[in-house]
Amino acid sequence: RRWSQLLAEEAVSERRGAELDAWTRVLATPGPLLGRRPLDPARDTVAVLRRGEWRVPVEVAETLMTRTAAAFHCGVHEVLLAALAGAVGVWRPEQAGTGLLVDVEGHGREATVEGVDLSRTVGWFTSVHPVRLATGGADLGEVLAGGAAAGVLLKTVKEQVQAVPGSDGLGYGLLRHLNPATGPILARLPVPQVGFNYLGRFTEGDSSGAWEPAAEAGPGGAADPEAPVLHLLDAGAVVRDTSEGPELTISLAWPGT
């Protein structure tokens, strides 16, 4: 309850209000339609989602999570976002001119208020903010072939992700939903067609026995089948530490109507 109150206060603060222009620039230019038609909330619901899932070989996952992240001074989520931007760039090259607009979901526990300890909280604090990912001068054909352009792409995407207004991305949701002056302004702007959620890293067979995934839902939880789909394409990733090494699972979901 106290955290919710603090967020409401933060949403109307001068510091967060100063982010409005930056968020407006991120969203100002709509990209080309990625699907056959815009989303229809009456037709495109969770119940009609199609899903695909792929497991990355352990040796490749190990390279991505350790050597690659260390070499480029970034996190795993930035490596994955670079892969997403490159993949969509190959699939829909017409969006290269505007950059790919992505809703990035986070855990929402950014301790932006001094003296607040969120380490013992439970629940869904989720935050979402948009980021525009341009592939820059990276040759995507060379990226697919594993050439040096892959490094150019990762560096370009990393810099764009780290340049998020306010540094934590929390300000977008505050200004969009909790500030009556800025909310209508952001509501009129284009919305991302792609969503991304890196769920994090989990240990297989946790010896403590205190927590385990629910059988009826994956790490991302469950959703109402009648809820409208928010994106034409949702990309997710999760890492599980196994006895053989880290197992990276990539998932995609899209409306099937």
Disulfide bonds with the S-S distance in Angstrom:
none
